[in-house]
Amino acid sequence: MKKWLKWIAAALVAIVIVAVSGIYVASELRRTKTYDAPLMAFDAARFKFAPGEAERRARTMMCLGCHGEAGRVLFQAVNVGRLIAPNLTRKIPEYTDGELERLIRRGIKKDGTAVIAMPAATYANMSDDDLAAIITFMRSRKLLPDHQPSESEWGPLGRVAPNKIPYEADHVTNFSHPRTRPADLGAYIVSTTCSHCHNLDSARDDGFGMKTPPLRMMVSSYTFEEFSTLFATGKGKGDRDLGLMSEIAKNEFSHFSDEERRALYDYLAKAE
């Protein structure tokens, strides 16, 4: 009897080992999946952006809102994993302009694998001049030591369901690249910036603990003056602190021009 129990225990251990190994292998295969997307010839310098305007546009696109000055922890949970937005001052010099174009618009890294959570699906239709502004600004920044921790890691729960991890290259379905910003500036800003975090008509849960209200409903409760105050100071209606939105508005959206704020507000107030 004891011998049978030992055999059963050994068999169960073997099954667990095989299952765990299979999960690990599957998650590694998913993590290292490569995408066949050709590099475009792109030269940011041809747009000749002044440093101040390049930085202004890059900040409105929320690059530093996620990456911080030298990297940032975006998500962390025990046994699930840790998601890091890497230090751009270290990463950018490793890429050509063409590779950066593919990274930002397609969500595909230099080695052909996909970025995680970076909103390439909303950057896919970014104009060439905005993309050039981002690259120009990022290349102008001095090298900074990595914020710690500096590397993403996935725990056992994060590896059990690798398809739940947001590999952004899977979500880039529409792709166009106008040379300059389109005439409908409000719609363009919504599609390339606000849509990182919000849906137009429904609430969103990103699965990483961030829940956001519908844009149209939110803006309908603001006058243009209140909306402008939110963007300039991070203070919501009634002087409220809106958490991440307040942080991003104060540090990033405060760089929107009057024309951009007006176009955005008018589009959202009239959107159908």
DOVEX-171493 format. One record per atom (N, C-alpha, C): residue in one letter; y, x, z negated. Coordinates in steps of 0.2 Angstrom, whole numbers, padded with zeros to 4 digits, always signed. Each point is the difference from the previous one (the first is absolute). Example, Ala and Ser with C-alpha at 12.3 -4.5 7.8 and 13.67 -1.06 7.14 Angstrom:
BEGIN
A-0028+0066-0039;A+0006-0004+0000;A+0006+0004+0000;S+0005-0002+0004;S+0006+0004-0001;S+0005-0004-0003;
***
This chain:
BEGIN
M-0006+0004+0000;M+0006-0004+0000;M+0006+0004+0000;K+0000+0005-0004;K+0006+0005-0001;K+0001+0003+0007;K-0005+0002+0003;K+0000+0004+0007;K+0004-0005+0005;W-0002-0006+0000;W+0003-0005+0005;W+0007-0001-0002;L+0002+0000-0006;L+0007-0001-0002;L+0004+0006+0002;K-0003+0006+0000;K+0003+0006+0002;K+0001+0000+0008;W-0005-0003+0003;W+0001+0000+0007;W+0005-0005+0002;I+0000-0006-0003;I+0005-0005+0001;I+0007+0003-0001;A+0001+0003-0006;A+0007+0003-0001;A+0002+0005+0005;A-0005+0005+0002;A+0002+0005+0005;A+0001-0004+0007;A-0003-0005+0001;A+0002-0003+0007;A+0007-0004-0001;L+0001-0002-0006;L+0007-0003+0000;L+0005+0005+0000;V-0001+0006-0003;V+0005+0005+0000;V+0001+0002+0008;A-0006+0001+0003;A+0000+0002+0007;A+0004-0005+0004;I-0001-0006-0001;I+0004-0006+0004;I+0007+0001-0001;V+0002+0001-0007;V+0007+0000-0002;V+0003+0007+0004;I-0003+0005+0000;I+0002+0006+0003;I+0001-0001+0008;V-0005-0003+0003;V+0001-0002+0007;V+0006-0004+0001;A+0001-0005-0004;A+0005-0005+0001;A+0007+0003-0001;V+0001+0004-0005;V+0006+0004-0001;V+0001+0005+0005;S-0005+0003+0003;S+0001+0005+0005;S+0002-0004+0006;G-0003-0006+0002;G+0002-0003+0006;G+0007-0003-0001;I+0003-0002-0006;I+0006-0002+0000;I+0005+0006+0001;Y-0001+0005-0003;Y+0004+0006+0001;Y+0000+0002+0007;V-0005+0000+0003;V-0001+0003+0008;V+0004-0005+0004;A+0000-0007-0002;A+0003-0005+0004;A+0008+0001-0001;S+0002+0001-0006;S+0007+0000-0001;S+0003+0007+0003;E-0004+0005+0000;E+0002+0006+0003;E+0001-0001+0008;L-0005-0003+0003;L+0000-0001+0007;L+0006-0004+0002;R+0002-0005-0005;R+0006-0004+0002;R+0006+0004-0001;R+0000+0004-0005;R+0006+0004-0002;R+0002+0005+0006;T-0006+0002+0003;T+0001+0006+0005;T+0000-0003+0007;K+0000-0007+0001;K+0000-0003+0006;K+0006+0003+0004;T-0001+0002+0006;T+0006+0002+0005;T+0001-0005+0005;Y+0007+0000+0002;Y+0002-0005+0005;Y+0003+0004+0006;D-0002-0003+0006;D+0002+0003+0006;D+0006-0003+0003;A+0006+0003-0002;A+0006-0002+0002;A+0004+0006+0003;P+0002+0000+0006;P+0003+0006+0003;P+0007+0001-0003;L+0002+0006+0000;L+0006+0002-0002;L+0006-0001+0005;M+0005-0003-0002;M+0006-0001+0004;M+0005+0007+0000;A+0003+0001+0005;A+0005+0005+0000;A+0006-0003-0003;F+0002+0003-0006;F+0006-0003-0003;F+0004+0006-0003;D+0006+0000+0001;D+0005+0005-0002;D+0006-0003-0004;A+0000+0000-0007;A+0005-0003-0004;A+0007+0003+0001;A+0000+0006+0002;A+0006+0004+0001;A+0004-0003+0005;R-0003-0003+0005;R+0004-0002+0006;R+0005-0006-0002;F-0001-0003-0006;F+0005-0005-0002;F+0006+0002-0003;K+0000+0007-0002;K+0005+0003-0003;K+0004-0004-0006;F-0004-0002-0005;F+0002-0003-0006;F+0004+0004-0004;A+0006-0002-0003;A+0003+0003-0005;A-0004+0000-0006;P+0000+0005-0005;P-0004+0000-0006;P+0001-0007-0004;G+0006-0002-0001;G+0001-0006-0004;G-0003-0006+0003;E+0001-0001+0006;E-0003-0006+0003;E-0007+0000+0001;A-0003+0006+0001;A-0008+0001+0000;A-0002-0002-0007;E+0003+0002-0005;E-0003-0001-0007;E+0001-0008-0002;R+0006-0003+0002;R+0001-0007-0001;R-0005-0004+0003;R-0001+0001+0006;R-0006-0004+0004;R-0006+0001-0003;A-0002+0006-0002;A-0007+0002-0003;A-0001-0004-0007;R+0006+0000-0003;R-0001-0003-0007;R-0001-0008+0001;T+0004-0003+0004;T-0001-0007+0001;T-0007-0002+0003;M-0004+0005+0003;M-0006-0001+0002;M-0005+0001-0006;M+0002+0002-0006;M-0004+0000-0006;M-0004+0006-0001;C+0001+0006+0004;C-0005+0005+0000;C+0000+0003-0007;L+0006+0001-0003;L+0000+0003-0007;L-0001-0005-0005;G+0000-0006+0002;G-0001-0006-0005;G-0008+0001-0002;C-0004+0002+0004;C-0007+0000-0001;C-0002+0007-0002;H+0003+0005+0004;H-0003+0007-0001;H+0004+0004-0006;G+0006-0003-0002;G+0004+0004-0005;G+0003+0006+0003;E+0002+0004-0004;E+0003+0007+0002;E-0005+0005+0002;A-0006-0001-0004;A-0005+0005+0001;A-0007-0003-0001;G-0001-0006+0002;G-0007-0003-0001;G+0001-0005-0006;R-0005-0005+0001;R+0001-0005-0005;R-0007-0004-0001;V-0002-0002-0006;V-0006-0004-0001;V+0002-0007+0001;L-0004-0003+0005;L+0001-0007+0002;L-0004-0005-0004;F-0006+0003-0001;F-0005-0005-0003;F-0005+0004-0004;Q-0002-0002-0006;Q-0005+0004-0004;Q-0003-0005-0005;A-0007+0000+0000;A-0004-0004-0004;A-0007+0003-0001;V-0002+0000-0007;V-0006+0003-0002;V-0006-0002+0004;N-0004+0004+0002;N-0006-0001+0004;N+0002-0002+0007;V+0006-0002+0002;V+0001-0002+0007;V+0003+0006+0004;G+0005+0003-0003;G+0003+0006+0004;G+0007+0000-0001;R+0003+0005+0003;R+0007+0002+0000;R+0003+0001+0007;L+0005-0004+0002;L+0003+0001+0006;L+0007+0003+0000;I+0000+0006+0003;I+0006+0004+0000;I+0004+0000+0007;A+0006-0002+0000;A+0005+0002+0006;A+0002+0007-0001;P-0003+0004+0005;P+0001+0007-0001;P+0007+0003+0001;N+0001+0006-0002;N+0006+0004+0000;N+0002+0001+0008;L+0005-0004+0002;L+0002+0001+0007;L+0003+0007+0002;T+0004+0003-0005;T+0003+0006+0001;T-0006+0006+0002;R-0006-0002-0003;R-0005+0005+0002;R-0004-0002+0006;K-0001-0007+0001;K-0004-0002+0006;K+0004+0000+0006;I+0006-0002+0000;I+0004+0000+0007;I-0001+0006+0004;P+0001+0006-0003;P+0000+0006+0004;P-0007+0002+0003;E-0005-0004-0002;E-0007+0001+0003;E+0000-0004+0006;Y+0004-0004+0002;Y+0000-0004+0006;Y+0005+0001+0005;T-0002-0001+0006;T+0005+0000+0006;T+0003-0007+0000;D+0005+0000+0004;D+0004-0007+0001;D-0005-0005+0003;G-0004+0002+0004;G-0005-0005+0003;G-0005-0002-0005;E-0002+0005-0004;E-0005-0002-0005;E+0003-0005-0005;L+0006+0001-0002;L+0004-0004-0004;L+0001-0007+0003;E+0001+0000+0006;E+0000-0007+0003;E-0006-0004+0000;R-0006+0003+0001;R-0006-0003-0001;R-0002-0002-0007;L+0002+0005-0005;L-0001-0002-0007;L+0004-0006-0002;I+0007+0000+0002;I+0004-0005-0003;I-0001-0007+0004;R-0001+0000+0006;R-0001-0006+0004;R-0007-0003+0000;R-0005+0005+0000;R-0007-0002+0001;R-0004+0001-0006;G+0003+0003-0005;G-0004+0001-0007;G-0006+0005+0001;I+0001+0005+0005;I-0005+0005+0001;I+0002+0007-0002;K-0003+0004-0004;K+0001+0006-0002;K-0001+0005+0005;K+0002+0007-0001;K-0001+0005+0004;K-0007+0001+0002;D-0005-0001-0005;D-0007+0001+0001;D-0003-0006+0004;G+0003-0005+0001;G-0002-0006+0003;G-0003-0006-0004;T+0000+0002-0007;T-0002-0005-0005;T+0007-0005-0002;A-0002-0005-0003;A+0005-0005-0001;A+0004+0001-0007;V+0006-0001+0000;V+0004+0000-0006;V-0002-0007-0004;I+0001+0000-0007;I-0002-0005-0004;I+0007-0003-0003;A+0001-0007+0002;A+0005-0004-0003;A+0007+0002+0003;M+0001+0005+0004;M+0007+0001+0003;M+0001-0005+0005;P+0005-0003+0000;P+0001-0006+0005;P+0001+0001+0007;A-0004+0003+0003;A+0000+0002+0007;A+0000-0007+0004;A-0003-0005-0002;A+0000-0006+0004;A+0007-0003+0000;T+0004+0001-0004;T+0007-0002+0000;T+0005+0005+0004;Y-0003+0006+0000;Y+0004+0005+0003;Y-0002+0001+0008;A-0005-0004+0002;A-0003+0001+0006;A+0006-0002+0006;N+0004-0004-0002;N+0005-0002+0005;N+0007+0003-0001;M+0000+0005-0004;M+0006+0004-0002;M+0003+0003+0006;S+0007-0001+0001;S+0003+0003+0006;S+0000+0008-0001;D+0001+0003+0006;D-0001+0007+0000;D+0006+0004-0004;D+0006-0004+0001;D+0006+0004-0004;D-0001-0001-0008;D-0003-0005-0002;D-0002+0000-0007;D-0005+0005-0002;L-0005+0000+0004;L-0006+0005-0001;L+0003+0007+0000;A+0005+0001+0004;A+0003+0007+0001;A+0004+0001-0006;A+0004-0005-0003;A+0004+0001-0006;A-0005+0002-0006;I-0006-0003-0001;I-0004+0001-0005;I-0003+0007+0000;I-0002+0002+0006;I-0002+0007+0001;I+0005+0005-0001;T+0006-0001+0002;T+0006+0005-0001;T+0001+0001-0007;F+0001-0006-0004;F+0001+0000-0007;F-0006+0004-0003;M-0006-0002+0001;M-0005+0003-0004;M-0001+0008+0002;R+0002+0002+0006;R+0000+0007+0001;R+0005+0004-0003;S+0006-0004-0002;S+0005+0004-0003;S+0000+0001-0008;R-0006-0003-0003;R+0000+0001-0007;R-0004+0006-0002;K+0002+0003-0006;K-0002+0006-0002;K-0007-0001-0003;L-0005+0005+0000;L-0006+0000-0002;L+0000-0001-0008;L-0004-0005-0002;L+0000-0002-0008;L-0007+0001-0002;P-0001+0002-0006;P-0007+0000-0003;P-0003-0007-0001;D-0006-0001+0001;D-0003-0006+0000;D+0001-0004-0007;H+0001-0006+0000;H+0000-0004-0006;H-0008+0000-0002;Q-0001+0000-0006;Q-0007+0000-0002;Q-0002-0007-0003;P-0006-0003+0001;P-0005+0003+0004;P+0002-0001+0008;S-0003+0004+0004;S+0002+0001+0007;S-0005-0003+0005;E-0006-0001-0002;E-0005-0002+0005;E-0003-0007-0002;S-0001-0004+0005;S-0004-0006-0001;S-0007+0001-0002;E-0003-0004-0004;E-0007+0000-0002;E-0003-0007+0000;W-0006-0001+0001;W-0003-0006+0000;W-0006+0000-0005;G+0000-0004-0005;G-0006-0001-0005;G-0005-0004+0003;P-0005-0001-0004;P-0006-0004+0002;P+0001-0007+0002;L+0005-0004-0003;L+0002-0007+0002;L+0004+0001+0007;G+0004+0005+0001;G+0003+0001+0006;G-0004+0001+0006;R-0006+0003-0002;R-0005+0002+0006;R-0005-0005+0001;V-0001-0005-0004;V-0004-0006+0001;V+0002-0004+0006;A+0006-0001+0001;A+0003-0004+0005;A+0005+0004+0004;P-0002+0005+0004;P+0005+0004+0004;P+0004-0004+0005;N-0003-0006+0002;N+0004-0004+0005;N+0006-0004-0003;K+0000+0000-0007;K+0006-0003-0004;K+0006+0005+0000;I-0002+0006+0001;I+0006+0005+0000;I+0004+0000+0007;P+0007-0001-0001;P+0004-0002+0006;P+0001+0006+0004;Y-0005+0002+0005;Y+0001+0005+0005;Y+0004-0003+0005;E+0007+0003+0001;E+0005-0004+0003;E-0002+0000+0008;A-0003+0005+0003;A-0001+0000+0007;A-0004-0006+0002;D-0004-0003-0004;D-0004-0006+0001;D+0005-0006+0002;H+0006+0000-0003;H+0004-0006+0000;H+0006+0001+0005;V+0000+0005+0004;V+0006+0001+0005;V-0003-0004+0006;T+0002-0006+0001;T-0002-0004+0006;T+0005+0000+0005;N+0007-0001-0001;N+0005+0000+0004;N+0004+0007+0001;F+0001+0002+0005;F+0003+0007+0001;F+0005+0000+0006;S+0006+0001-0002;S+0005+0001+0005;S+0005+0005-0003;H+0004+0003+0004;H+0005+0005-0002;H+0006+0000+0004;P+0005-0005-0001;P+0006+0000+0003;P+0004+0007-0001;R+0004+0002+0004;R+0004+0006-0001;R+0005-0001-0005;T+0003-0005+0000;T+0005-0002-0006;T-0001-0006-0003;R+0003-0002-0005;R-0001-0006-0004;R+0002-0006+0005;P-0004-0005-0001;P+0001-0006+0004;P+0006-0004-0002;A+0002-0005+0004;A+0006-0003-0001;A-0001-0005-0006;D-0006-0003-0001;D-0001-0004-0006;D-0001+0005-0006;L+0005+0002-0003;L-0001+0006-0005;L-0003-0003-0006;G+0002-0006-0002;G-0003-0003-0006;G-0008-0001+0000;A-0002-0003+0006;A-0008+0000+0001;A-0003+0007+0000;Y+0004+0005+0003;Y-0003+0006+0000;Y-0001+0003-0007;I+0005+0000-0004;I+0000+0002-0007;I-0006-0003-0004;V+0000-0007+0001;V-0006-0003-0004;V-0006+0003+0002;S-0001+0001+0007;S-0007+0002+0002;S-0002+0007-0001;T+0005+0004-0001;T-0001+0008-0001;T+0001+0002-0007;T+0003-0005-0004;T+0002+0002-0007;T-0003-0005-0005;C+0003-0006+0000;C-0002-0005-0005;C-0007-0002+0000;S-0003+0001+0006;S-0007-0002+0001;S-0005+0004-0004;H+0003+0006-0002;H-0005+0005-0004;H-0003-0004-0006;C+0004-0004-0003;C-0001-0003-0006;C-0001-0008+0000;H+0004-0003+0004;H+0001-0007+0000;H-0003-0003+0007;N-0002-0007-0001;N-0001-0004+0006;N+0006-0004+0000;L+0001-0003+0006;L+0006-0004+0001;L-0001-0007-0004;D-0005-0003+0001;D-0001-0007-0003;D-0005-0001-0005;S-0003+0005-0002;S-0006-0001-0005;S+0001+0006-0005;A-0003-0001-0006;A+0000+0006-0005;A-0006+0005+0002;R+0001+0006-0002;R-0005+0005+0001;R-0002+0004-0006;D-0007+0001+0000;D-0003+0004-0005;D-0003+0006+0004;D+0002+0006-0002;D-0002+0006+0004;D-0007+0002-0003;G-0003-0003-0005;G-0006+0003-0003;G+0001+0006-0004;F+0006+0002-0001;F+0001+0006-0004;F+0004-0002-0006;G+0001-0006-0001;G+0004-0002-0006;G+0007-0002+0002;M+0002+0000+0006;M+0007-0002+0002;M+0000-0007+0003;K+0003-0005-0002;K+0001-0007+0002;K+0007-0001+0002;T+0001-0002+0006;T+0007-0001+0003;T+0001-0007+0002;P+0006-0003-0001;P+0002-0007+0003;P+0001+0000+0007;P+0000-0006+0003;P+0002+0000+0007;P+0007+0001+0001;L+0002+0004+0006;L+0006+0002+0001;L+0005-0005+0001;R-0002-0005+0004;R+0005-0006+0002;R+0002-0004-0006;M-0005-0001-0005;M+0001-0004-0006;M+0005+0004-0004;M-0002+0006-0001;M+0004+0004-0005;M+0008+0001+0003;V+0001+0001+0006;V+0007+0001+0003;V+0003-0007+0000;S-0003-0005+0000;S+0003-0007+0000;S+0004-0001-0006;S-0002+0003-0006;S+0003-0001-0006;S+0006+0004-0001;Y+0001+0005+0004;Y+0006+0005+0000;Y+0005-0002+0005;T+0007+0001-0003;T+0005+0000+0005;T+0000+0007+0003;F+0004+0001+0005;F+0000+0007+0003;F+0003+0005-0004;E+0005-0002-0005;E+0003+0004-0004;E-0005+0002-0006;E-0004-0004-0002;E-0005+0001-0005;E-0006+0005+0003;F-0001-0002+0007;F-0005+0004+0003;F+0003+0008+0001;S+0006+0000+0002;S+0003+0007+0000;S+0000+0004-0006;T+0001-0004-0006;T+0000+0003-0006;T-0006+0003-0002;L-0006-0004+0002;L-0007+0002-0002;L-0001+0007+0004;F+0002+0000+0006;F-0001+0006+0004;F+0004+0006-0002;A+0006-0001-0003;A+0004+0005-0002;A-0001+0003-0007;T-0003-0005-0004;T+0000+0002-0007;T-0007+0000-0003;G-0005-0004+0004;G-0006-0002-0003;G+0000-0005-0005;K+0005-0004-0001;K+0000-0005-0004;K-0001-0007+0003;G-0005-0004-0002;G-0001-0006+0003;G+0005-0005-0002;K-0001-0006+0003;K+0005-0006-0002;K-0001-0001-0008;G+0006-0001-0003;G+0000-0001-0007;G+0000+0007-0004;D+0001+0005+0004;D+0000+0007-0003;D-0008+0002-0002;R-0004-0003+0003;R-0007+0001-0002;R-0003+0007+0003;D-0005+0003-0004;D-0003+0006+0002;D-0007-0003+0004;L+0000+0002+0006;L-0006-0002+0004;L-0006+0005+0001;G+0000+0005-0005;G-0005+0005+0000;G+0000+0004+0006;L-0005+0001+0004;L-0001+0004+0005;L+0006-0001+0006;M+0001-0007+0001;M+0005-0002+0005;M+0007+0003-0003;S+0002+0000-0006;S+0006+0003-0002;S+0000+0007+0001;E-0005+0003-0002;E-0001+0008+0001;E+0001+0002+0007;I-0003-0004+0005;I+0000+0002+0007;I+0007-0002+0003;A+0003-0006-0002;A+0007-0002+0002;A+0005+0005-0002;K+0000+0002-0006;K+0005+0005-0003;K-0001+0007+0003;N-0006+0002+0001;N+0000+0007+0003;N-0001+0000+0008;E-0002-0005+0003;E-0002+0000+0007;E+0005-0005+0004;F-0001-0006-0002;F+0004-0005+0004;F+0007+0000-0001;S+0003+0003-0005;S+0007+0001-0001;S+0003+0004+0006;H-0005+0003+0004;H+0003+0004+0006;H+0000-0004+0006;F-0001-0006+0000;F+0001-0005+0005;F+0007-0001+0002;S+0002+0000+0006;S+0007-0001+0002;S+0002-0007-0001;D+0006-0002+0000;D+0003-0007-0001;D-0003-0004+0006;E+0000+0003+0006;E-0003-0003+0006;E-0007-0002-0001;E-0004+0005-0003;E-0007-0001+0000;E-0002-0005-0006;R+0004+0000-0005;R-0001-0005-0005;R+0001-0007+0002;R+0006-0001+0004;R+0002-0006+0003;R-0005-0003+0005;A-0003+0005+0004;A-0005-0002+0005;A-0006-0003-0003;L-0002+0004-0005;L-0006-0002-0004;L+0000-0006-0004;Y+0006-0001-0003;Y+0001-0007-0004;Y+0000-0005+0005;D+0004+0000+0006;D+0000-0005+0004;D-0006-0002+0003;Y-0004+0005+0002;Y-0007-0001+0003;Y-0004-0004-0005;L-0001+0002-0006;L-0004-0003-0005;L+0002-0007-0002;A+0007-0001+0000;A+0003-0006-0002;A-0002-0006+0005;K-0001+0003+0006;K-0001-0005+0006;K-0007+0000+0003;A-0004+0005-0003;A-0007+0000+0003;A-0004-0006-0001;E-0004-0001+0005;E-0004-0006+0000;E-0007+0002+0001;
***
